[in-house]
């Protein structure tokens, strides 16, 4: 009976843990992608500001 209890407990917790891990991985991937995208936009914006500053100094 004890063995059956622990098996039932494991089978009951397995889907919850699996869904939690999938959720964590998806959130991690979204946050990582957002961080990289913001870094790329900041680099592009800095380049554009430098171009604008160079054009304005030529005048």
C-alpha positions in Angstrom: 0.0 0.0 0.0 2.8 2.4 0.8 4.5 1.7 -2.6 1.2 2.5 -4.3 0.9 5.8 -2.4 4.3 7.0 -3.5 3.7 5.9 -7.1 0.4 7.8 -7.1 2.1 10.8 -5.6 4.8 10.8 -8.2 2.4 10.4 -11.1 0.3 13.2 -9.6 3.2 15.6 -9.4 4.9 14.8 -12.7 2.5 16.7 -15.0 2.6 19.8 -12.7 6.4 19.8 -12.6 6.6 19.2 -16.4 4.2 22.1 -17.1 6.2 24.3 -14.7 9.4 23.5 -16.4 8.0 24.2 -19.8 6.6 27.5 -18.6 9.9 28.4 -17.1 11.8 27.6 -20.3 9.3 29.6 -22.5 9.5 32.6 -20.1 13.3 32.4 -20.1 13.4 32.3 -23.9 11.1 35.3 -24.2 13.1 37.4 -21.7 16.4 36.4 -23.4 15.0 37.4 -26.8 13.7 40.7 -25.5 17.1 41.5 -23.9 18.9 40.7 -27.1 16.4 42.7 -29.2 16.8 45.7 -26.9 20.5 45.5 -27.1 20.3 45.4 -30.9 18.0 48.4 -31.0 20.3 50.4 -28.7 23.2 49.6 -31.0 21.3 50.7 -34.1 20.0 53.9 -32.3 23.6 54.8 -31.2 24.8 54.4 -34.8 21.9 56.5 -36.1 22.6 59.2 -33.5 26.3 59.2 -34.5 25.4 59.6 -38.2 23.0 62.5 -37.4 25.7 64.1 -35.2 28.2 63.8 -38.1 25.8 65.3 -40.6 25.0 68.2 -38.3 28.7 68.9 -37.6 29.4 69.1 -41.4 27.0 72.0 -41.8 
